[in-house]
Amino acid sequence: MNNKEVKSKVVTLGNKLAPRMGGDRKAAFVRAWAIVKAGGLELAVKGTSFANRQEALKRLAAYTSDQIKAVLVPEPANPADPAAVAVLVGIQGGKGLFRLGYVPADLTAVVSALGAKLTALRVVCGTWGWANKQTFGARVALAV
């Protein structure tokens, strides 16, 4: 990507971000520059420990990111947060999508401004609690 393309992307993204960041144009352009320079944004999906999401993540861990389809869906009717963006996942060729969790609240403005082009979903594994039970989480990558 040449300098002109980089500047164009930063300006476009910065202008989209500014109103969502309370009109703070300087902060919007700093954030836009960081995202464009990194080639996108990777974020952890929140809420993956609720309901039967851990079981779904265990199953997803058996697939590659190319086999997993993921969609970001704004939820303006969400009573807890009208700016919420849900992460829905499924297997390529499978039936339906499963609500895996949500985009972190502090990044919903950025995701909305990016137009949320989802490029990958990565299932990660870690530990939780005093008994060191194995738990799963997910990260999504968004391209600019």
Phi, psi and omega in degrees: 000128181277172183302322181295319179293320178298311180300318180298315179295318180297314180296315180299310181293318179300318179293327177286325182285323187310309180296330181280348179250034177069023178081005180282090184295322181298311179297323180296317181287328175296314180295317180299316179300315181298319181292314181294318180299323179281349181084007179152202185217133174244135183221154178275136177283131180265151176085017183283355180266356182275155174050226182258027182292328178296321178296318178297319179294323176300318179292319180296331182299341180280351183250157174276163180298334177291335182270348182260131173255140181224145182225139175259129184232115175297144180236074182297341179268005180294119184293332180282327183200104181297344179267003184300143176233115181277149174252113178253138182227159176196178179259137178308128180082356180275181181260123172071177180235154182241134178285109183275327182166209186224155171293138178305139185305324182286353180246002182296324179296319180293315180298318178297319180291325179290341186082002173052056174279102183279128183249340182195158170229130181240128177268129180242159184236146178205199177237160182214144171073181184289332183272005181053043176294145178283129177233162181239150174223180180218149175234143176240147178248133180244130182268155174246000000 
